[in-house]
Amino acid sequence: MTFSDLNAWRKAARDRVDAKLADLLSQQAKEQPPDVVGLIKAMSHSLLSGGKRLRPLLTLAAADSLGQKEASVLPGALAIEMVHAYSLIHDDLPALDNDDFRRGLPTCHKAFGEATAILAGDALQSLAFETLASLVTKPKFATRVGTAVYILARAIGPLGMAGGQAEDLAFEKKTPTLEESQAMERRKTGELMAAALGVGAALAGADAKTLKIFREIGLLAGEAFQITDDLLNQIGDPRLLGKAIGTDAQRGKITAPTLLGQEKAKAKACDLLTKALKLAAAFSSPKLPFLLRSVVDRTN
């Protein structure tokens, strides 16, 4: 596939993910009593506000790398994006990062209130697992779904994203070592990216050895993504980012660019990406390396 072909695939796949997410929430709205419609609106506000859809596309690319058709793993991709949206809603809350804007729009708690935002995040997390588990109705998928559910649940719990977020809070106003910062970033960001690949690979029937390779690719890519995020928080364009910059410094957060300096941090992100691409070369699909390069080569 040419670069143009890959760009076209990314756009078309992103549109399919967006359409399915919208359909899913529309169905949820039909089944809710009137007093709960505000919750669905809050979920939609954050889930359907655009974005790169990198994580669900990684799920599709991982499955494609193993010869699995998109339609059979699409619910897994939707689940990944719903978990990502839930994490952003909670991350933006006053008790955590206290952000006012996300993707150029008011954050969920600014638009709907803090209580509704918390519930919207909770509901998206639950709906994600419901959507993923729905694949169990396909007999040959039962074991694969069980593996995928385990991968995702572990990635976002105390050993993964939630634990990394707690560690990130603990590091505020402190000076962690580079090793401590890297471990935190792998948990906070890398684990969900690893899960995005792992869910796609698991639903494609990957064995334990292959799942381990995809997990390592995701951890490397996730750390590179977080370093790039931290750099953009220092030097990015807020109009492209859709949110304010300089907020890490205001909160006293210690990030890789803080510890290494911007140039060395950029080099570190590129080194991590190179390692991820080397592992991805074991698979024939060009979609995975194409998406991995966008982890670092981006402006938002």
TIDREN-187190 format. One record per residue (C-alpha): z negated, x, y negated; residue in three letters; residue number from 1. Coordinates in pm, whole numbers, plus 50000, padded with zeros to 5 digits. Layout:
# residues N
<kolro up="Z" east="X" north="Y" type="ALA" seq="NUM"/>
...
END
This chain:
# residues 300
<kolro up="50000" east="50000" north="50000" type="MET" seq="1"/>
<kolro up="50082" east="50122" north="49651" type="THR" seq="2"/>
<kolro up="49832" east="50125" north="49366" type="PHE" seq="3"/>
<kolro up="50005" east="49816" north="49229" type="SER" seq="4"/>
<kolro up="49973" east="49642" north="49566" type="ASP" seq="5"/>
<kolro up="49603" east="49726" north="49582" type="LEU" seq="6"/>
<kolro up="49546" east="49597" north="49230" type="ASN" seq="7"/>
<kolro up="49724" east="49273" north="49322" type="ALA" seq="8"/>
<kolro up="49510" east="49241" north="49637" type="TRP" seq="9"/>
<kolro up="49191" east="49297" north="49439" type="ARG" seq="10"/>
<kolro up="49280" east="49027" north="49186" type="LYS" seq="11"/>
<kolro up="49387" east="48777" north="49451" type="ALA" seq="12"/>
<kolro up="49080" east="48842" north="49667" type="ALA" seq="13"/>
<kolro up="48853" east="48814" north="49364" type="ARG" seq="14"/>
<kolro up="49015" east="48481" north="49275" type="ASP" seq="15"/>
<kolro up="48961" east="48355" north="49630" type="ARG" seq="16"/>
<kolro up="48595" east="48456" north="49620" type="VAL" seq="17"/>
<kolro up="48551" east="48287" north="49282" type="ASP" seq="18"/>
<kolro up="48715" east="47966" north="49403" type="ALA" seq="19"/>
<kolro up="48502" east="47949" north="49718" type="LYS" seq="20"/>
<kolro up="48182" east="48014" north="49520" type="LEU" seq="21"/>
<kolro up="48273" east="47735" north="49278" type="ALA" seq="22"/>
<kolro up="48348" east="47498" north="49568" type="ASP" seq="23"/>
<kolro up="48017" east="47584" north="49732" type="LEU" seq="24"/>
<kolro up="47813" east="47506" north="49421" type="LEU" seq="25"/>
<kolro up="48015" east="47192" north="49354" type="SER" seq="26"/>
<kolro up="47923" east="47067" north="49701" type="GLN" seq="27"/>
<kolro up="47558" east="47153" north="49639" type="GLN" seq="28"/>
<kolro up="47566" east="46956" north="49314" type="ALA" seq="29"/>
<kolro up="47701" east="46646" north="49493" type="LYS" seq="30"/>
<kolro up="47408" east="46649" north="49735" type="GLU" seq="31"/>
<kolro up="47135" east="46693" north="49472" type="GLN" seq="32"/>
<kolro up="46932" east="46419" north="49300" type="PRO" seq="33"/>
<kolro up="46996" east="46391" north="48924" type="PRO" seq="34"/>
<kolro up="46677" east="46576" north="48826" type="ASP" seq="35"/>
<kolro up="46792" east="46887" north="49013" type="VAL" seq="36"/>
<kolro up="47139" east="46913" north="48859" type="VAL" seq="37"/>
<kolro up="46998" east="47152" north="48595" type="GLY" seq="38"/>
<kolro up="46914" east="47397" north="48873" type="LEU" seq="39"/>
<kolro up="47274" east="47397" north="48997" type="ILE" seq="40"/>
<kolro up="47396" east="47450" north="48640" type="LYS" seq="41"/>
<kolro up="47168" east="47752" north="48607" type="ALA" seq="42"/>
<kolro up="47292" east="47891" north="48940" type="MET" seq="43"/>
<kolro up="47653" east="47838" north="48828" type="SER" seq="44"/>
<kolro up="47586" east="48000" north="48491" type="HIS" seq="45"/>
<kolro up="47502" east="48330" north="48658" type="SER" seq="46"/>
<kolro up="47713" east="48314" north="48973" type="LEU" seq="47"/>
<kolro up="48038" east="48203" north="48810" type="LEU" seq="48"/>
<kolro up="48017" east="48410" north="48491" type="SER" seq="49"/>
<kolro up="48284" east="48655" north="48599" type="GLY" seq="50"/>
<kolro up="48220" east="49013" north="48702" type="GLY" seq="51"/>
<kolro up="48405" east="49264" north="48914" type="LYS" seq="52"/>
<kolro up="48304" east="49106" north="49248" type="ARG" seq="53"/>
<kolro up="48289" east="49460" north="49383" type="LEU" seq="54"/>
<kolro up="48032" east="49388" north="49654" type="ARG" seq="55"/>
<kolro up="48207" east="49091" north="49820" type="PRO" seq="56"/>
<kolro up="48536" east="49281" north="49803" type="LEU" seq="57"/>
<kolro up="48367" east="49571" north="49980" type="LEU" seq="58"/>
<kolro up="48264" east="49325" north="50252" type="THR" seq="59"/>
<kolro up="48625" east="49215" north="50292" type="LEU" seq="60"/>
<kolro up="48752" east="49574" north="50283" type="ALA" seq="61"/>
<kolro up="48507" east="49686" north="50551" type="ALA" seq="62"/>
<kolro up="48622" east="49407" north="50781" type="ALA" seq="63"/>
<kolro up="48986" east="49487" north="50703" type="ASP" seq="64"/>
<kolro up="48920" east="49850" north="50797" type="SER" seq="65"/>
<kolro up="48830" east="49726" north="51144" type="LEU" seq="66"/>
<kolro up="49120" east="49484" north="51177" type="GLY" seq="67"/>
<kolro up="48927" east="49162" north="51110" type="GLN" seq="68"/>
<kolro up="49100" east="48885" north="50913" type="LYS" seq="69"/>
<kolro up="48954" east="48790" north="50575" type="GLU" seq="70"/>
<kolro up="48904" east="48420" north="50645" type="ALA" seq="71"/>
<kolro up="48658" east="48485" north="50926" type="SER" seq="72"/>
<kolro up="48428" east="48704" north="50714" type="VAL" seq="73"/>
<kolro up="48464" east="48534" north="50374" type="LEU" seq="74"/>
<kolro up="48127" east="48352" north="50408" type="PRO" seq="75"/>
<kolro up="47965" east="48694" north="50443" type="GLY" seq="76"/>
<kolro up="48131" east="48808" north="50121" type="ALA" seq="77"/>
<kolro up="48010" east="48494" north="49943" type="LEU" seq="78"/>
<kolro up="47657" east="48559" north="50068" type="ALA" seq="79"/>
<kolro up="47665" east="48912" north="49930" type="ILE" seq="80"/>
<kolro up="47774" east="48792" north="49586" type="GLU" seq="81"/>
<kolro up="47507" east="48521" north="49578" type="MET" seq="82"/>
<kolro up="47239" east="48778" north="49659" type="VAL" seq="83"/>
<kolro up="47379" east="49003" north="49386" type="HIS" seq="84"/>
<kolro up="47369" east="48717" north="49134" type="ALA" seq="85"/>
<kolro up="47012" east="48631" north="49231" type="TYR" seq="86"/>
<kolro up="46909" east="48994" north="49181" type="SER" seq="87"/>
<kolro up="47064" east="49001" north="48833" type="LEU" seq="88"/>
<kolro up="46888" east="48679" north="48730" type="ILE" seq="89"/>
<kolro up="46551" east="48820" north="48832" type="HIS" seq="90"/>
<kolro up="46629" east="49167" north="48695" type="ASP" seq="91"/>
<kolro up="46695" east="49017" north="48351" type="ASP" seq="92"/>
<kolro up="46363" east="48827" north="48336" type="LEU" seq="93"/>
<kolro up="46107" east="48917" north="48068" type="PRO" seq="94"/>
<kolro up="45870" east="49055" north="48332" type="ALA" seq="95"/>
<kolro up="46134" east="49303" north="48446" type="LEU" seq="96"/>
<kolro up="46413" east="49426" north="48216" type="ASP" seq="97"/>
<kolro up="46387" east="49144" north="47960" type="ASN" seq="98"/>
<kolro up="46760" east="49134" north="47881" type="ASP" seq="99"/>
<kolro up="46915" east="48873" north="47654" type="ASP" seq="100"/>
<kolro up="47279" east="48906" north="47762" type="PHE" seq="101"/>
<kolro up="47469" east="48955" north="48086" type="ARG" seq="102"/>
<kolro up="47849" east="48971" north="48104" type="ARG" seq="103"/>
<kolro up="47868" east="48864" north="47741" type="GLY" seq="104"/>
<kolro up="47667" east="48545" north="47799" type="LEU" seq="105"/>
<kolro up="47300" east="48462" north="47747" type="PRO" seq="106"/>
<kolro up="47101" east="48561" north="48054" type="THR" seq="107"/>
<kolro up="46990" east="48278" north="48280" type="CYS" seq="108"/>
<kolro up="46636" east="48259" north="48143" type="HIS" seq="109"/>
<kolro up="46767" east="48256" north="47786" type="LYS" seq="110"/>
<kolro up="47004" east="47971" north="47865" type="ALA" seq="111"/>
<kolro up="46785" east="47759" north="48092" type="PHE" seq="112"/>
<kolro up="46427" east="47880" north="48055" type="GLY" seq="113"/>
<kolro up="46227" east="48124" north="48262" type="GLU" seq="114"/>
<kolro up="46105" east="47878" north="48527" type="ALA" seq="115"/>
<kolro up="46453" east="47745" north="48601" type="THR" seq="116"/>
<kolro up="46593" east="48098" north="48611" type="ALA" seq="117"/>
<kolro up="46337" east="48202" north="48872" type="ILE" seq="118"/>
<kolro up="46422" east="47898" north="49082" type="LEU" seq="119"/>
<kolro up="46797" east="47961" north="49038" type="ALA" seq="120"/>
<kolro up="46754" east="48312" north="49175" type="GLY" seq="121"/>
<kolro up="46543" east="48185" north="49465" type="ASP" seq="122"/>
<kolro up="46798" east="47915" north="49544" type="ALA" seq="123"/>
<kolro up="47090" east="48158" north="49540" type="LEU" seq="124"/>
<kolro up="46911" east="48388" north="49781" type="GLN" seq="125"/>
<kolro up="46842" east="48100" north="50020" type="SER" seq="126"/>
<kolro up="47196" east="47964" north="49991" type="LEU" seq="127"/>
<kolro up="47332" east="48310" north="50064" type="ALA" seq="128"/>
<kolro up="47162" east="48322" north="50403" type="PHE" seq="129"/>
<kolro up="47258" east="47962" north="50476" type="GLU" seq="130"/>
<kolro up="47622" east="48047" north="50406" type="THR" seq="131"/>
<kolro up="47616" east="48362" north="50618" type="LEU" seq="132"/>
<kolro up="47436" east="48188" north="50904" type="ALA" seq="133"/>
<kolro up="47695" east="47908" north="50904" type="SER" seq="134"/>
<kolro up="47926" east="48145" north="51092" type="LEU" seq="135"/>
<kolro up="47700" east="48121" north="51397" type="VAL" seq="136"/>
<kolro up="47885" east="47801" north="51495" type="THR" seq="137"/>
<kolro up="48169" east="48024" north="51612" type="LYS" seq="138"/>
<kolro up="48065" east="48133" north="51964" type="PRO" seq="139"/>
<kolro up="48203" east="48486" north="51951" type="LYS" seq="140"/>
<kolro up="48032" east="48538" north="51613" type="PHE" seq="141"/>
<kolro up="47675" east="48458" north="51721" type="ALA" seq="142"/>
<kolro up="47565" east="48816" north="51788" type="THR" seq="143"/>
<kolro up="47766" east="48948" north="51495" type="ARG" seq="144"/>
<kolro up="47601" east="48700" north="51258" type="VAL" seq="145"/>
<kolro up="47257" east="48800" north="51382" type="GLY" seq="146"/>
<kolro up="47334" east="49163" north="51304" type="THR" seq="147"/>
<kolro up="47475" east="49074" north="50962" type="ALA" seq="148"/>
<kolro up="47168" east="48865" north="50871" type="VAL" seq="149"/>
<kolro up="46939" east="49150" north="50971" type="TYR" seq="150"/>
<kolro up="47138" east="49402" north="50765" type="ILE" seq="151"/>
<kolro up="47129" east="49185" north="50453" type="LEU" seq="152"/>
<kolro up="46765" east="49080" north="50487" type="ALA" seq="153"/>
<kolro up="46645" east="49437" north="50530" type="ARG" seq="154"/>
<kolro up="46858" east="49560" north="50240" type="ALA" seq="155"/>
<kolro up="46698" east="49330" north="49983" type="ILE" seq="156"/>
<kolro up="46335" east="49338" north="50097" type="GLY" seq="157"/>
<kolro up="46047" east="49582" north="50040" type="PRO" seq="158"/>
<kolro up="46235" east="49865" north="50212" type="LEU" seq="159"/>
<kolro up="46543" east="49797" north="50002" type="GLY" seq="160"/>
<kolro up="46630" east="49634" north="49672" type="MET" seq="161"/>
<kolro up="46295" east="49467" north="49595" type="ALA" seq="162"/>
<kolro up="46107" east="49784" north="49682" type="GLY" seq="163"/>
<kolro up="46342" east="49990" north="49468" type="GLY" seq="164"/>
<kolro up="46295" east="49754" north="49176" type="GLN" seq="165"/>
<kolro up="45917" east="49779" north="49211" type="ALA" seq="166"/>
<kolro up="45946" east="50157" north="49217" type="GLU" seq="167"/>
<kolro up="46169" east="50146" north="48909" type="ASP" seq="168"/>
<kolro up="45896" east="49954" north="48724" type="LEU" seq="169"/>
<kolro up="45633" east="50203" north="48838" type="ALA" seq="170"/>
<kolro up="45842" east="50490" north="48701" type="PHE" seq="171"/>
<kolro up="45855" east="50346" north="48348" type="GLU" seq="172"/>
<kolro up="45682" east="50577" north="48100" type="LYS" seq="173"/>
<kolro up="45650" east="50837" north="48377" type="LYS" seq="174"/>
<kolro up="45862" east="51136" north="48473" type="THR" seq="175"/>
<kolro up="45973" east="51114" north="48836" type="PRO" seq="176"/>
<kolro up="46142" east="51410" north="48998" type="THR" seq="177"/>
<kolro up="46517" east="51400" north="49056" type="LEU" seq="178"/>
<kolro up="46453" east="51342" north="49427" type="GLU" seq="179"/>
<kolro up="46221" east="51049" north="49353" type="GLU" seq="180"/>
<kolro up="46473" east="50901" north="49111" type="SER" seq="181"/>
<kolro up="46755" east="50933" north="49364" type="GLN" seq="182"/>
<kolro up="46548" east="50769" north="49639" type="ALA" seq="183"/>
<kolro up="46464" east="50480" north="49405" type="MET" seq="184"/>
<kolro up="46831" east="50433" north="49308" type="GLU" seq="185"/>
<kolro up="46937" east="50426" north="49672" type="ARG" seq="186"/>
<kolro up="46689" east="50146" north="49739" type="ARG" seq="187"/>
<kolro up="46748" east="49954" north="49417" type="LYS" seq="188"/>
<kolro up="47129" east="49966" north="49417" type="THR" seq="189"/>
<kolro up="47253" east="50154" north="49722" type="GLY" seq="190"/>
<kolro up="47098" east="49930" north="49986" type="GLU" seq="191"/>
<kolro up="47280" east="49617" north="49869" type="LEU" seq="192"/>
<kolro up="47610" east="49805" north="49848" type="MET" seq="193"/>
<kolro up="47546" east="49940" north="50197" type="ALA" seq="194"/>
<kolro up="47473" east="49584" north="50310" type="ALA" seq="195"/>
<kolro up="47800" east="49461" north="50159" type="ALA" seq="196"/>
<kolro up="47988" east="49704" north="50381" type="LEU" seq="197"/>
<kolro up="47753" east="49651" north="50675" type="GLY" seq="198"/>
<kolro up="47792" east="49274" north="50674" type="VAL" seq="199"/>
<kolro up="48171" east="49305" north="50675" type="GLY" seq="200"/>
<kolro up="48163" east="49563" north="50952" type="ALA" seq="201"/>
<kolro up="47911" east="49366" north="51158" type="ALA" seq="202"/>
<kolro up="48116" east="49047" north="51136" type="LEU" seq="203"/>
<kolro up="48418" east="49253" north="51248" type="ALA" seq="204"/>
<kolro up="48228" east="49359" north="51559" type="GLY" seq="205"/>
<kolro up="48144" east="49719" north="51465" type="ALA" seq="206"/>
<kolro up="47927" east="49918" north="51705" type="ASP" seq="207"/>
<kolro up="47606" east="50094" north="51601" type="ALA" seq="208"/>
<kolro up="47779" east="50426" north="51528" type="LYS" seq="209"/>
<kolro up="48036" east="50260" north="51301" type="THR" seq="210"/>
<kolro up="47770" east="50055" north="51124" type="LEU" seq="211"/>
<kolro up="47584" east="50377" north="51050" type="LYS" seq="212"/>
<kolro up="47894" east="50528" north="50887" type="ILE" seq="213"/>
<kolro up="47947" east="50222" north="50667" type="PHE" seq="214"/>
<kolro up="47581" east="50226" north="50569" type="ARG" seq="215"/>
<kolro up="47603" east="50588" north="50454" type="GLU" seq="216"/>
<kolro up="47921" east="50514" north="50258" type="ILE" seq="217"/>
<kolro up="47740" east="50230" north="50084" type="GLY" seq="218"/>
<kolro up="47432" east="50435" north="50001" type="LEU" seq="219"/>
<kolro up="47643" east="50712" north="49851" type="LEU" seq="220"/>
<kolro up="47858" east="50467" north="49656" type="ALA" seq="221"/>
<kolro up="47554" east="50274" north="49539" type="GLY" seq="222"/>
<kolro up="47386" east="50582" north="49399" type="GLU" seq="223"/>
<kolro up="47709" east="50682" north="49224" type="ALA" seq="224"/>
<kolro up="47736" east="50328" north="49084" type="PHE" seq="225"/>
<kolro up="47381" east="50339" north="48949" type="GLN" seq="226"/>
<kolro up="47430" east="50678" north="48785" type="ILE" seq="227"/>
<kolro up="47746" east="50543" north="48620" type="THR" seq="228"/>
<kolro up="47552" east="50235" north="48507" type="ASP" seq="229"/>
<kolro up="47285" east="50458" north="48356" type="ASP" seq="230"/>
<kolro up="47550" east="50662" north="48176" type="LEU" seq="231"/>
<kolro up="47711" east="50347" north="48039" type="LEU" seq="232"/>
<kolro up="47369" east="50237" north="47915" type="ASN" seq="233"/>
<kolro up="47369" east="50551" north="47701" type="GLN" seq="234"/>
<kolro up="47731" east="50584" north="47592" type="ILE" seq="235"/>
<kolro up="47913" east="50266" north="47695" type="GLY" seq="236"/>
<kolro up="48078" east="50008" north="47472" type="ASP" seq="237"/>
<kolro up="47856" east="49697" north="47451" type="PRO" seq="238"/>
<kolro up="48165" east="49481" north="47394" type="ARG" seq="239"/>
<kolro up="48304" east="49589" north="47731" type="LEU" seq="240"/>
<kolro up="47968" east="49585" north="47905" type="LEU" seq="241"/>
<kolro up="47876" east="49240" north="47777" type="GLY" seq="242"/>
<kolro up="47521" east="49355" north="47706" type="LYS" seq="243"/>
<kolro up="47328" east="49592" north="47483" type="ALA" seq="244"/>
<kolro up="47318" east="49967" north="47540" type="ILE" seq="245"/>
<kolro up="47024" east="50202" north="47491" type="GLY" seq="246"/>
<kolro up="46782" east="49967" north="47663" type="THR" seq="247"/>
<kolro up="46676" east="50223" north="47926" type="ASP" seq="248"/>
<kolro up="46556" east="50460" north="47653" type="ALA" seq="249"/>
<kolro up="46374" east="50178" north="47475" type="GLN" seq="250"/>
<kolro up="46182" east="50096" north="47792" type="ARG" seq="251"/>
<kolro up="46107" east="50460" north="47864" type="GLY" seq="252"/>
<kolro up="46305" east="50457" north="48188" type="LYS" seq="253"/>
<kolro up="46382" east="50792" north="48346" type="ILE" seq="254"/>
<kolro up="46733" east="50794" north="48490" type="THR" seq="255"/>
<kolro up="46968" east="51055" north="48634" type="ALA" seq="256"/>
<kolro up="47136" east="51117" north="48294" type="PRO" seq="257"/>
<kolro up="46789" east="51161" north="48142" type="THR" seq="258"/>
<kolro up="46691" east="51417" north="48404" type="LEU" seq="259"/>
<kolro up="47024" east="51596" north="48441" type="LEU" seq="260"/>
<kolro up="47202" east="51538" north="48113" type="GLY" seq="261"/>
<kolro up="47521" east="51337" north="48083" type="GLN" seq="262"/>
<kolro up="47769" east="51597" north="48207" type="GLU" seq="263"/>
<kolro up="47569" east="51693" north="48516" type="LYS" seq="264"/>
<kolro up="47504" east="51326" north="48588" type="ALA" seq="265"/>
<kolro up="47878" east="51256" north="48575" type="LYS" seq="266"/>
<kolro up="47937" east="51548" north="48813" type="ALA" seq="267"/>
<kolro up="47667" east="51415" north="49045" type="LYS" seq="268"/>
<kolro up="47828" east="51070" north="49057" type="ALA" seq="269"/>
<kolro up="48167" east="51227" north="49133" type="CYS" seq="270"/>
<kolro up="48016" east="51439" north="49411" type="ASP" seq="271"/>
<kolro up="47858" east="51131" north="49570" type="LEU" seq="272"/>
<kolro up="48189" east="50947" north="49548" type="LEU" seq="273"/>
<kolro up="48372" east="51239" north="49711" type="THR" seq="274"/>
<kolro up="48131" east="51229" north="50004" type="LYS" seq="275"/>
<kolro up="48175" east="50853" north="50039" type="ALA" seq="276"/>
<kolro up="48554" east="50886" north="50033" type="LEU" seq="277"/>
<kolro up="48542" east="51156" north="50299" type="LYS" seq="278"/>
<kolro up="48353" east="50922" north="50531" type="LEU" seq="279"/>
<kolro up="48586" east="50633" north="50447" type="ALA" seq="280"/>
<kolro up="48885" east="50845" north="50549" type="ALA" seq="281"/>
<kolro up="48792" east="50773" north="50911" type="ALA" seq="282"/>
<kolro up="48935" east="50423" north="50863" type="PHE" seq="283"/>
<kolro up="49302" east="50348" north="50805" type="SER" seq="284"/>
<kolro up="49278" east="50069" north="50547" type="SER" seq="285"/>
<kolro up="49352" east="50186" north="50190" type="PRO" seq="286"/>
<kolro up="49146" east="49902" north="50039" type="LYS" seq="287"/>
<kolro up="48809" east="50066" north="50095" type="LEU" seq="288"/>
<kolro up="48880" east="50400" north="49917" type="PRO" seq="289"/>
<kolro up="49055" east="50206" north="49641" type="PHE" seq="290"/>
<kolro up="48738" east="50005" north="49574" type="LEU" seq="291"/>
<kolro up="48511" east="50307" north="49611" type="LEU" seq="292"/>
<kolro up="48694" east="50491" north="49333" type="ARG" seq="293"/>
<kolro up="48623" east="50201" north="49099" type="SER" seq="294"/>
<kolro up="48251" east="50264" north="49143" type="VAL" seq="295"/>
<kolro up="48275" east="50561" north="48906" type="VAL" seq="296"/>
<kolro up="48604" east="50503" north="48725" type="ASP" seq="297"/>
<kolro up="48496" east="50205" north="48511" type="ARG" seq="298"/>
<kolro up="48389" east="50102" north="48163" type="THR" seq="299"/>
<kolro up="48166" east="49809" north="48257" type="ASN" seq="300"/>
END
